[in-house]
Amino acid sequence: MNIGNLIKYHVKYNKFVRLISKPYMLIKARRLLKEYIGSEYSLKMKKFNNMFFGQRCFIIGNGPSLSTEDLEKIKNEKSFAANRIYEIFGKTDWRPDFYVATDGNFINENYETIISCGADPYFLEYKAIRKRPVSDSIIGLCRSADFAINRWDDKTIHISEDLSRCFSDGYTVTFTSIQLAIYMGFKEIYLLGVDFNYSVVRDKNGKIHRDSSVQDYFNGKSYASTFQNYNSTLRAYEVAKKYCDAHDIKIYNATRGGKLEIFERVDLDTLFSNKEEEN
């Protein structure tokens, strides 16, 4: 991240700046939301509501624990994956059923790679694609109009029950994927490769903590944009668990290792050995 972008980043997330700019940002967000609700993307999203009611799915994270061997195991399962997951495609025949990306900068910088990676459909942030050519395989997702003064300790996070209107930003694409899975009617959601362990994190006061011994991604790379919003992301997972517990939906963590302990742990191998015995 260059100096100019770094200064812009710190100004953008300064609590005082966000406080005085909140009225304007709310108006701006609500206008975008109104535009989205009247768009064809919103209509396309409605078709996915309860499409897979009662089924199970896997949400794939890009953590260092993710392996091609595990992806091969889930080739016949419904799955969501995100962001740079396409960098593992050269090593496996597995492909996600649903691709998700909600970081506008990432989408704009990698758009051509994203739409040619072989997934269908692609769920992409509406703001980043609203002026791009329309495609049957691309579905826009619009953020809710909530605006947190302290994004490092965000209490606006919730589960959106109608993604044809908006999704709630939980500071990780995994949380967005969970909302998609719920909206589609899945009753068992398994997380895989969601290590929840990062080399650079921000606490609830925005203070940066670094641990150079931690690997962020399965490809061994680090990215300038990786400053994990730890406290708010943790709250998002807690919100997801509470919602699912109240709505007869199970979320399990099938990740091998990692630090996400909000959800009940399951052994991925056991999942498939039990299925073979049933057959």
Secondary structure, DSSP 8 states (H G I E B T S, - for coil): --HHHHHHHHHHT-HHHHHHHHHHHHHHHHHHHHHHHTSHHHHHHHTTTTTTTT-EEEEE---TT--HHHHHHTTTSEEEEEGGGGGGGGG-S---SEEEE--HHHHHHHHHHHHTSS-SSEEEEHHHHTTS---TTEEEE-B-S---S-GGG-------S-TTT-B---SSHHHHHHHHHHHHT-SEEEEES-----SEEE-TT--EEE-TT---STTS---TT--EEHHHHHHHHHHHHHHHHHTT-EEEE--SS-S--SSEE--HHHHHHHHHHH-
